[in-house]
């Protein structure tokens, strides 16, 4: 558990409060299935740091994962444990492990299970929501961040919720601040969920279209979609200037500035998503180029090897796939490589897919390209 507490936890939750990390570990010692899930995460992270196939570590990871799954199933059959935060935390850890390993076979099953567990938990706690355990709220944000990421990662994915997540309403929790888990304002979360839904509504119109044909009148968004897109764009721009959560939960010097930068990266990535997938603008359109430049400029404000980079996989990948500029591609690739050195398997898989898209020379948008090839990805 020492490796998990000192290394794995830091890369999974770079801005999260030390109190959360300490409680997560202490809770695990009293909850065997959670302990096994965290040990599996730690072993898996250790294997990725080694850049190789370490058979013994992989075997141990599998053993811990199986023990966690067995314990989780038993807990879900126990009325006293079914609706506990610890049970949901185990499922959430297993789901996150799948994504960080680049294994997307079972992540959605775990994510759907977590939603059901948390929905029941918060429904039971509704009368005392103002006094909700911060540990439970952090778990809800963990789920919400992962779910939102799923909804905007590709056409074949959809969030299992609608962007409204129980007790983490932004008006009650640091409205106007950059959240210390997801790296952007919670007020942006439902907007991202709406963007994902709206983009999927455009899917039949764009699934077989080349990048050039996206500007044809026959493929332009209808009036209602265009009007909604303009309203969403205004909402995104209103969230541009956010302050860091206080007191800052990150001990690294410069954390406050970096949290603002991660938020800005998401703002411009959201605009890029809107302009490319909803307004169907081509990648060489001046507005799209401004969005990509905005992402790059925000990322440049983050130190090259700062763990803050871990939070911005979606902005990096989106900008990387939508630019043909050699310098921008090189810059984004370097940032991804830096995060791979921290043992983030999701960055490894994302980089491989980005290279696959570049090498294909396809005129399809990247989300359409991967949907047609049957490739699933979650940019978390």
C-alpha positions in Angstrom: 0.0 0.0 0.0 3.0 2.3 0.4 3.4 2.4 -3.4 -0.3 3.2 -3.9 -0.3 6.0 -1.3 2.9 7.6 -2.4 2.8 7.1 -6.2 -0.4 5.6 -7.7 -2.7 7.8 -5.7 -0.8 10.9 -6.8 -1.2 10.2 -10.5 -4.8 9.1 -10.2 -5.8 12.2 -8.2 -3.2 14.9 -8.8 -5.2 17.9 -7.3 -7.2 16.0 -4.7 -6.9 16.9 -1.0 -4.4 14.9 1.1 -7.3 14.2 3.5 -9.1 12.2 0.7 -6.1 10.1 -0.1 -5.4 9.4 3.6 -9.0 8.4 4.2 -9.1 6.2 1.1 -6.2 4.2 2.4 -7.4 4.0 6.0 -10.9 2.9 4.8 -9.3 0.2 2.7 -7.7 -1.4 5.7 -11.2 -2.0 7.1 -12.7 -3.0 3.8 -11.0 -6.1 2.2 -12.6 -5.8 -1.2 -11.5 -2.1 -1.5 -8.1 -3.0 -0.2 -7.7 -5.6 -2.9 -8.9 -3.2 -5.6 -6.4 -0.6 -4.5 -3.6 -3.2 -4.4 -4.5 -4.2 -7.9 -4.3 -0.6 -9.0 -0.9 -0.2 -7.4 0.5 -3.4 -8.9 -0.9 -2.5 -12.4 0.7 1.0 -12.1 4.0 -0.5 -11.0 4.0 -2.8 -14.1 3.3 0.2 -16.4 6.1 2.1 -14.8 8.5 -0.7 -15.7 7.5 -0.5 -19.4 7.4 -4.2 -19.8 5.5 -7.4 -19.3 6.3 -8.3 -15.8 4.7 -11.7 -15.5 4.8 -11.9 -11.7 3.4 -8.4 -11.2 0.7 -9.1 -13.8 -0.1 -12.3 -12.0 -0.4 -10.5 -8.7 -2.5 -7.8 -10.2 -4.9 -10.4 -11.6 -5.1 -12.2 -8.2 -5.9 -8.9 -6.4 -8.5 -8.0 -9.0 -10.2 -11.3 -8.7 -10.3 -11.1 -4.9 -11.7 -7.5 -5.2 -14.4 -8.7 -7.6 -15.4 -11.7 -5.4 -15.5 -9.4 -2.4 -17.6 -6.8 -4.3 -20.1 -9.4 -5.4 -20.5 -10.5 -1.8 -20.9 -7.0 -0.6 -23.6 -6.3 -3.2 -25.5 -9.4 -1.9 -25.3 -8.0 1.7 -28.0 -5.5 2.6 -25.8 -3.8 5.1 -23.0 -3.3 2.6 -24.9 -2.8 -0.7 -25.4 0.9 -0.3 -22.2 1.8 1.5 -19.7 4.3 0.1 -16.9 1.6 0.4 -18.8 -0.8 -1.9 -19.2 1.9 -4.6 -15.6 2.9 -4.1 -14.4 -0.6 -4.9 -16.4 -0.7 -8.1 -15.1 2.8 -9.1 -11.5 1.7 -8.5 -12.0 -1.4 -10.7 -13.5 0.7 -13.4 -10.6 3.2 -13.3 -8.1 0.4 -13.3 -9.7 -0.9 -16.6 -9.3 2.5 -18.2 -5.7 3.2 -17.0 -4.7 -0.2 -18.2 -6.2 0.6 -21.6 -8.6 -2.2 -21.2 -12.2 -1.1 -22.0 -13.9 -4.5 -22.0 -15.5 -4.3 -18.6 -15.3 -0.6 -17.6 -18.9 0.3 -18.7 -20.3 -2.6 -16.7 -18.5 -1.3 -13.6 -19.5 2.3 -14.3 -23.2 1.4 -14.6 -23.0 -0.5 -11.4 -21.4 2.4 -9.6 -24.2 4.7 -10.8 -26.8 2.4 -9.4 -25.0 2.1 -6.1 -24.5 5.8 -5.8 -28.0 6.7 -6.9 -29.5 4.6 -4.1 -26.9 5.9 -1.6 -27.7 9.5 -2.3 -31.4 8.9 -2.4 -31.2 7.5 1.1 -29.1 10.5 2.2 -31.3 13.1 0.6 -32.7 14.5 3.8 -29.3 15.2 5.2 -27.6 16.1 1.9 -26.1 19.3 3.3 -24.2 17.2 5.8 -23.1 14.6 3.3 -19.8 13.0 3.9 -17.1 14.8 1.9 -15.7 11.3 1.1 -19.0 10.4 -0.6 -19.1 13.6 -2.5 -15.6 13.0 -3.7 -16.7 9.6 -4.9 -19.6 11.1 -6.7 -17.2 13.5 -8.5 -14.9 10.6 -9.4 -17.9 8.9 -11.0 -19.1 12.0 -12.7 -15.7 12.9 -14.2 -15.3 9.4 -15.6 -18.9 9.3 -16.9 -18.6 12.7 -18.5 -15.3 11.7 -20.2 -17.0 8.6 -21.6 -19.8 10.7 -23.1 -17.4 13.0 -25.1 -14.7 10.5 -26.1 -16.4 9.1 -29.2 -19.6 8.5 -31.1 -20.0 4.9 -29.8 -19.9 6.0 -26.2 -22.6 7.6 -24.1 -22.6 8.8 -20.5 -24.7 6.6 -18.2 -26.1 9.8 -16.6 -27.2 13.1 -18.0 -24.6 15.4 -16.5 -26.6 16.1 -13.3 -24.9 14.3 -10.5 -26.6 14.1 -7.1 -25.0 16.3 -4.5 -22.2 17.8 -6.6 -24.3 20.6 -7.9 -21.9 23.4 -8.7 -24.0 26.0 -7.0 -23.5 24.2 -3.7 -19.9 23.2 -4.1 -17.4 25.9 -5.0 -19.4 27.6 -7.8 -17.0 29.5 -10.0 -14.0 27.5 -8.9 -11.9 24.9 -10.6 -12.7 21.5 -9.0 -9.9 19.7 -7.3 -10.8 16.3 -8.8 -11.6 16.9 -12.5 -9.5 19.9 -13.1 -12.3 22.1 -14.5 -15.3 23.8 -13.1 -18.2 21.6 -12.1 -20.4 24.0 -14.0 -18.9 22.8 -17.2 -19.8 19.2 -16.5 -23.5 19.3 -17.6 -22.5 21.4 -20.6 -20.0 18.6 -21.7 -22.8 16.1 -21.3 -25.1 18.1 -23.5 -22.4 18.4 -26.1 -21.9 14.7 -26.2 -25.7 14.1 -26.6 -26.0 16.8 -29.3 -23.0 15.4 -31.2 -24.5 11.9 -31.3 -27.7 13.3 -32.7 -25.6 14.4 -35.7 -24.0 11.0 -36.1 -26.3 9.7 -39.0 -25.5 12.9 -41.0 -21.7 12.6 -40.6 -20.8 8.9 -40.2 -19.8 8.4 -43.8 -18.7 11.9 -44.6 -15.2 13.1 -45.4 -13.8 16.2 -43.8 -14.3 18.2 -47.0 -18.0 17.3 -47.3 -18.8 18.4 -43.8 -19.1 22.0 -45.1 -21.8 21.0 -47.7 -25.2 22.5 -47.1 -26.7 19.1 -47.0 -24.5 18.3 -43.9 -24.9 21.7 -42.1 -26.7 21.5 -38.8 -30.4 22.3 -38.9 -31.6 25.6 -37.5 -32.5 24.2 -34.1 -29.2 22.5 -33.6 -27.3 25.6 -34.7 -29.3 27.8 -32.3 -28.6 25.4 -29.4 -25.0 25.3 -30.3 -24.7 29.0 -30.2 -26.3 29.1 -26.7 -24.0 26.4 -25.5 -21.0 28.3 -26.9 -22.1 31.4 -24.9 -22.3 29.3 -21.7 -18.9 27.9 -22.2 -17.3 31.3 -22.8 -19.0 32.5 -19.6 -17.1 29.9 -17.7 -13.7 30.9 -19.1 -12.3 32.7 -16.1 -12.4 30.5 -13.0 -10.4 30.7 -9.8 -8.7 27.7 -8.2 -10.4 26.0 -5.3 -9.4 27.5 -1.9 -7.6 26.4 0.1 -5.6 24.7 -2.6 -5.4 21.0 -2.1 -2.3 20.5 -4.1 1.1 20.9 -2.3 3.1 21.5 -5.5 4.2 25.1 -6.0 2.3 26.7 -8.8 -0.7 24.4 -8.4 -3.2 27.3 -8.4 -2.0 28.6 -11.8 -1.9 25.1 -13.2 -5.5 24.4 -12.1 -6.6 27.5 -14.0 -4.7 26.2 -17.0 -6.3 22.8 -16.9 -9.6 24.5 -16.8 -8.7 26.6 -19.8 -7.6 23.5 -21.7 -11.1 22.0 -21.2 -12.8 25.3 -22.1 -11.1 25.4 -25.5 -11.5 21.6 -26.0 -15.2 22.0 -25.4 -15.3 24.8 -28.0 -13.4 22.6 -30.4 -15.8 19.8 -29.8 -18.8 22.1 -30.5 -17.3 23.6 -33.6 -16.1 20.3 -35.1 -18.8 17.9 -34.1 -22.0 20.0 -33.8 -21.4 23.0 -36.1 -19.5 20.6 -38.4 -16.7 23.1 -39.2 -13.6 21.7 -41.1 -10.3 21.5 -39.3 -8.8 24.3 -41.3 -11.6 26.7 -40.3 -10.2 29.8 -38.5 -12.4 29.2 -35.5 -11.2 25.6 -35.2 -7.6 26.8 -35.5 -8.3 29.3 -32.7 -9.7 26.5 -30.5 -6.6 24.3 -31.0 -4.3 27.3 -30.3 -6.3 27.9 -27.1 -5.7 24.3 -25.9 -2.0 24.5 -26.8 -1.5 27.9 -25.0 -3.2 26.5 -21.9 -1.1 23.4 -21.8 2.1 25.4 -22.3 1.3 27.1 -18.9 1.6 23.7 -17.3 5.0 22.3 -16.4 6.1 19.5 -18.8 6.2 16.8 -16.2 3.6 18.1 -13.8 0.9 15.6 -12.7 -1.6 18.3 -13.7 -1.1 17.0 -17.3 -2.8 13.8 -16.3 -6.1 15.6 -16.1 -6.1 16.9 -19.7 -5.9 13.8 -21.9 -9.2 14.7 -23.6 -8.0 18.2 -24.6 -4.6 16.9 -25.7 -6.0 14.1 -27.8 -8.8 16.2 -29.4 -6.4 19.0 -30.4 -3.8 16.5 -31.6 -6.2 14.7 -33.9 -7.7 17.9 -35.2 -4.4 19.6 -36.1 -2.2 19.0 -39.1 0.5 21.4 -37.9 3.8 19.6 -37.3 4.9 21.7 -34.3 1.5 21.3 -32.6 1.5 17.5 -33.2 5.0 17.3 -31.8 4.2 19.3 -28.7 1.1 17.2 -27.9 3.0 14.0 -28.5 5.7 15.0 -26.1 3.2 15.8 -23.4 1.6 12.4 -23.8 5.1 10.7 -23.7 5.8 12.6 -20.4 2.6 11.2 -18.9 3.5 7.7 -20.1 6.6 7.9 -17.9 4.3 8.3 -14.9 2.7 4.9 -15.7 -0.5 6.2 -17.2 -1.6 3.4 -19.6 -4.5 5.5 -20.9 -2.0 8.0 -22.4 -0.1 5.1 -24.0 -3.3 3.8 -25.7 -4.4 7.4 -26.7 -1.1 8.1 -28.3 -1.2 4.9 -30.3 -4.6 5.7 -31.6 -3.6 9.3 -32.4 -0.7 8.0 -34.4 -3.0 5.5 -36.1 -5.3 8.3 -37.1 -2.5 10.5 -38.4 -1.0 7.7 -40.4 -4.3 6.8 -42.0 -4.5 10.2 -43.7 -8.2 9.9 -43.3 -10.4 12.9 -44.1 -13.0 11.6 -41.6 -13.2 13.3 -38.2 -11.4 11.2 -35.6 -14.6 10.3 -33.7 -16.2 9.1 -36.9 -13.0 7.3 -38.0 -12.7 5.3 -34.7 -16.5 4.6 -34.6 -16.4 3.1 -38.1 -13.3 1.0 -37.2 -15.0 -0.3 -34.1 -12.4 1.3 -31.8 -13.6 2.3 -28.3 -11.7 4.8 -26.2 -12.3 6.8 -23.0 -10.2 9.9 -22.6 -9.9 10.0 -18.9 
